[in-house]
Amino acid sequence: MRIQVTRTGGFAGVERHAEVDTRGRPDAREWHALAARAVEGARTTPPAGVPDGFGYRITVDGRTVHAAEPRLTEAQRELVRRVLKEGS
């Protein structure tokens, strides 16, 4: 499974992109479950955010959803955090 996250906005307006490929990872099941929860019922169009807040584009195996602060679900928040931390 390929998970991609693009973060835009914020005070500086700097875009950040990272991705994780779960193939061969010992924790792949955990990633798959988290990704499934993060995209479940999520918006397919970018929501309105707040001034200087971050907006996110999350793509899981070709399915793209959008989220914006402060209205991320816990699963979205955790997935974004992990991908931006561990991804390349």
N, CA, C and O of each residue as an XYZ file, in Angstrom:
352
protein
N       0.849     -1.173      0.000
C       0.000      0.000      0.000
C       0.895      1.236      0.000
O       1.875      1.304      0.741
N       0.553      2.197     -0.827
C       1.275      3.465     -0.876
C       0.388      4.542     -0.256
O      -0.760      4.726     -0.659
N       0.939      5.249      0.731
C       0.223      6.307      1.433
C       1.002      7.597      1.228
O       2.188      7.677      1.548
N       0.326      8.602      0.693
C       0.960      9.895      0.437
C       0.208     10.985      1.190
O      -1.020     10.965      1.280
N       0.961     11.931      1.726
C       0.376     13.077      2.421
C       1.042     14.340      1.909
O       2.267     14.426      1.835
N       0.221     15.317      1.558
C       0.712     16.647      1.215
C       0.070     17.622      2.175
O      -1.153     17.672      2.308
N       0.906     18.395      2.842
C       0.434     19.411      3.787
C       0.690     20.785      3.181
O       1.804     21.075      2.743
N      -0.333     21.625      3.156
C      -0.207     22.976      2.623
C      -0.696     23.970      3.661
O      -1.354     23.606      4.636
N      -0.361     25.232      3.432
C      -0.852     26.283      4.313
C       0.086     26.556      5.465
O       1.306     26.459      5.335
N      -0.499     26.895      6.580
C       0.293     27.273      7.736
C       0.748     28.717      7.624
O       0.511     29.375      6.611
N       1.384     29.193      8.641
C       1.820     30.583      8.694
C       2.782     30.912      7.552
O       2.669     31.973      6.939
N       3.724     30.019      7.262
C       4.723     30.275      6.226
C       4.253     29.854      4.832
O       4.864     30.245      3.837
N       3.188     29.072      4.743
C       2.679     28.644      3.449
C       3.564     27.647      2.720
O       3.487     27.525      1.497
N       4.405     26.933      3.462
C       5.319     25.967      2.862
C       4.612     24.628      2.679
O       3.968     24.128      3.600
N       4.736     24.050      1.479
C       4.141     22.747      1.204
C       5.130     21.655      1.592
O       6.334     21.775      1.366
N       4.597     20.595      2.177
C       5.426     19.452      2.553
C       4.755     18.193      2.045
O       3.538     18.041      2.158
N       5.555     17.280      1.479
C       5.032     16.041      0.919
C       5.879     14.873      1.420
O       7.104     14.966      1.500
N       5.213     13.785      1.752
C       5.916     12.570      2.159
C       5.059     11.373      1.786
O       3.842     11.487      1.637
N       5.704     10.227      1.638
C       4.950      9.003      1.371
C       5.606      7.813      2.034
O       6.808      7.794      2.298
N       4.770      6.818      2.294
C       5.209      5.569      2.893
C       4.670      4.441      2.032
O       3.495      4.433      1.668
N       5.535      3.492      1.711
C       5.122      2.278      1.015
C       5.178      1.165      2.054
O       6.240      0.889      2.613
N       4.047      0.528      2.314
C       3.982     -0.448      3.389
C       4.431     -1.846      2.976
O       4.512     -2.743      3.816
N       4.721     -2.037      1.700
C       5.151     -3.376      1.259
C       6.402     -3.799      2.020
O       7.387     -3.064      2.094
N       6.336     -4.988      2.574
C       7.481     -5.547      3.266
C       7.709     -5.029      4.676
O       8.639     -5.471      5.351
N       6.886     -4.109      5.128
C       7.049     -3.583      6.488
C       6.425     -4.547      7.489
O       5.347     -5.083      7.232
N       7.073     -4.774      8.615
C       6.486     -5.668      9.618
C       5.215     -5.098     10.250
O       4.399     -5.848     10.786
N       5.046     -3.770     10.189
C       3.862     -3.130     10.763
C       2.828     -2.750      9.699
O       2.007     -1.860      9.921
N       2.868     -3.417      8.561
C       1.980     -3.081      7.436
C       0.502     -3.165      7.822
O      -0.283     -2.303      7.426
N       0.113     -4.173      8.575
C      -1.304     -4.299      8.968
C      -1.774     -3.087      9.757
O      -2.888     -2.602      9.557
N      -0.927     -2.602     10.651
C      -1.260     -1.430     11.450
C      -1.449     -0.203     10.545
O      -2.406      0.553     10.714
N      -0.537     -0.011      9.587
C      -0.659      1.088      8.626
C      -1.945      0.970      7.822
O      -2.642      1.965      7.626
N      -2.273     -0.241      7.350
C      -3.470     -0.445      6.527
C      -4.730     -0.097      7.312
O      -5.628      0.563      6.790
N      -4.795     -0.539      8.558
C      -5.968     -0.251      9.381
C      -6.102      1.257      9.639
O      -7.199      1.809      9.560
N      -4.994      1.907      9.942
C      -5.018      3.343     10.191
C      -5.427      4.105      8.927
O      -6.244      5.023      8.992
N      -4.867      3.728      7.790
C      -5.203      4.392      6.529
C      -6.680      4.211      6.188
O      -7.329      5.152      5.730
N      -7.210      3.020      6.404
C      -8.624      2.768      6.118
C      -9.517      3.656      6.983
O     -10.504      4.202      6.490
N      -9.186      3.805      8.254
C      -9.973      4.670      9.139
C      -9.847      6.140      8.728
O     -10.811      6.900      8.825
N      -8.664      6.534      8.274
C      -8.430      7.934      7.911
C      -9.215      8.365      6.681
O      -9.656      9.512      6.609
N      -9.400      7.479      5.719
C     -10.105      7.868      4.496
C     -11.602      7.572      4.545
O     -12.365      8.071      3.718
N     -12.013      6.770      5.501
C     -13.425      6.403      5.620
C     -14.287      7.636      5.857
O     -14.117      8.334      6.856
N     -15.195      7.898      4.958
C     -16.124      9.003      5.092
C     -15.509     10.381      4.923
O     -16.172     11.384      5.185
N     -14.258     10.452      4.492
C     -13.589     11.750      4.358
C     -14.033     12.470      3.094
O     -14.610     11.867      2.189
N     -13.759     13.756      3.047
C     -14.142     14.618      1.920
C     -13.275     14.337      0.706
O     -12.079     14.073      0.826
N     -13.891     14.397     -0.456
C     -13.134     14.260     -1.698
C     -12.777     15.616     -2.291
O     -12.081     15.690     -3.304
N     -13.246     16.677     -1.671
C     -12.891     18.036     -2.089
C     -12.302     18.771     -0.883
O     -12.664     18.470      0.255
N     -11.408     19.721     -1.113
C     -10.795     20.425      0.011
C     -11.824     21.223      0.822
O     -12.595     21.996      0.254
N     -11.837     21.039      2.138
C     -12.744     21.817      2.984
C     -12.152     23.189      3.276
O     -10.958     23.420      3.086
N     -12.993     24.081      3.733
C     -12.501     25.385      4.177
C     -11.740     25.182      5.471
O     -12.200     24.478      6.370
N     -10.594     25.792      5.560
C      -9.788     25.677      6.772
C      -9.904     26.948      7.596
O     -10.862     27.708      7.463
N      -8.931     27.159      8.432
C      -8.856     28.364      9.249
C      -7.614     29.144      8.829
O      -6.675     28.558      8.292
N      -7.593     30.456      9.065
C      -6.413     31.236      8.698
C      -5.140     30.645      9.324
O      -5.108     30.321     10.511
N      -4.120     30.518      8.515
C      -2.818     29.982      8.922
C      -2.865     28.528      9.381
O      -1.900     28.036      9.966
N      -3.969     27.837      9.124
C      -4.065     26.417      9.454
C      -3.551     25.570      8.311
O      -3.374     26.061      7.196
N      -3.316     24.322      8.580
C      -2.847     23.398      7.552
C      -4.012     22.698      6.869
O      -5.030     22.397      7.493
N      -3.843     22.449      5.583
C      -4.754     21.619      4.815
C      -3.985     20.389      4.375
O      -2.771     20.455      4.179
N      -4.672     19.270      4.218
C      -4.017     18.008      3.899
C      -4.694     17.313      2.730
O      -5.921     17.291      2.623
N      -3.875     16.748      1.860
C      -4.341     15.836      0.810
C      -3.738     14.481      1.160
O      -2.518     14.326      1.211
N      -4.604     13.510      1.399
C      -4.182     12.171      1.795
C      -4.575     11.218      0.677
O      -5.746     11.132      0.307
N      -3.595     10.505      0.141
C      -3.859      9.554     -0.936
C      -3.413      8.172     -0.488
O      -2.264      7.962     -0.100
N      -4.357      7.229     -0.552
C      -4.092      5.848     -0.172
C      -4.409      4.977     -1.374
O      -5.568      4.825     -1.758
N      -3.367      4.406     -1.965
C      -3.517      3.552     -3.155
C      -4.408      4.192     -4.217
O      -5.298      3.543     -4.767
N      -4.160      5.470     -4.501
C      -4.866      6.168     -5.568
C      -6.165      6.843     -5.160
O      -6.728      7.598     -5.952
N      -6.653      6.601     -3.968
C      -7.872      7.265     -3.485
C      -7.471      8.496     -2.681
O      -6.767      8.381     -1.678
N      -7.916      9.667     -3.115
C      -7.520     10.915     -2.470
C      -8.676     11.529     -1.699
O      -9.800     11.622     -2.190
N      -8.366     11.945     -0.474
C      -9.319     12.660      0.366
C      -8.628     13.914      0.886
O      -7.405     14.035      0.818
N      -9.418     14.835      1.401
C      -8.899     16.110      1.895
C      -9.389     16.357      3.309
O     -10.477     15.929      3.697
N      -8.562     17.054      4.067
C      -8.915     17.428      5.433
C      -8.225     18.747      5.755
O      -7.257     19.122      5.093
N      -8.713     19.443      6.758
C      -8.106     20.710      7.167
C      -8.230     20.863      8.674
O      -9.188     20.405      9.296
N      -7.230     21.522      9.234
C      -7.289     21.828     10.656
C      -8.375     22.856     10.898
O      -8.566     23.746     10.069
N      -9.060     22.767     11.957
C      -8.874     21.885     13.107
C      -9.773     20.658     13.071
O      -9.939     19.991     14.093
N     -10.350     20.349     11.929
C     -11.369     19.299     11.861
C     -10.865     17.964     11.320
O     -11.591     17.298     10.581
N      -9.656     17.558     11.660
C      -9.176     16.239     11.288
C      -9.728     15.223     12.279
O      -9.895     15.521     13.462
N     -10.006     14.031     11.788
C     -10.363     12.953     12.709
C      -9.086     12.505     13.414
O      -7.985     12.841     12.978
N      -9.226     11.762     14.483
C      -8.043     11.247     15.184
C      -7.218     10.357     14.260
O      -5.988     10.407     14.288
N      -7.889      9.536     13.437
C      -7.160      8.662     12.507
C      -6.403      9.486     11.470
O      -5.256      9.172     11.150
N      -7.028     10.534     10.944
C      -6.340     11.393      9.979
C      -5.139     12.074     10.612
O      -4.064     12.129     10.016
N      -5.320     12.586     11.808
C      -4.232     13.275     12.508
C      -3.049     12.328     12.736
O      -1.897     12.705     12.519
N      -3.337     11.106     13.173
C      -2.275     10.130     13.431
C      -1.592      9.699     12.137
O      -0.366      9.589     12.089
N      -2.376      9.454     11.090
C      -1.787      9.045      9.813
C      -0.895     10.144      9.252
O       0.219      9.868      8.806
N      -1.367     11.376      9.270
C      -0.577     12.516      8.774
C       0.724     12.616      9.573
O       1.799     12.759      8.992
N       0.629     12.542     10.878
C       1.814     12.646     11.735
C       2.842     11.568     11.389
O       4.030     11.851     11.239
N       2.362     10.327     11.265
C       3.271      9.219     11.000
C       3.894      9.290      9.622
O       5.089      9.040      9.466
N       3.093      9.629      8.617
C       3.643      9.700      7.259
C       4.656     10.832      7.154
O       5.726     10.646      6.574
N       4.341     11.994      7.700
C       5.279     13.107      7.625
C       6.550     12.833      8.432
O       7.613     13.359      8.102
N       6.455     12.028      9.471
C       7.621     11.696     10.286
C       8.462     10.596      9.648
O       9.684     10.717      9.566
N       7.811      9.519      9.195
C       8.535      8.345      8.716
C       8.718      8.274      7.211
O       9.559      7.522      6.717
N       7.933      9.054      6.481
C       7.963      8.964      5.028
C       9.150      9.666      4.407
O       9.910     10.385      5.056
N       9.268      9.418      3.108
C      10.346     10.069      2.364
C       9.783     11.046      1.358
O      10.540     11.693      0.634
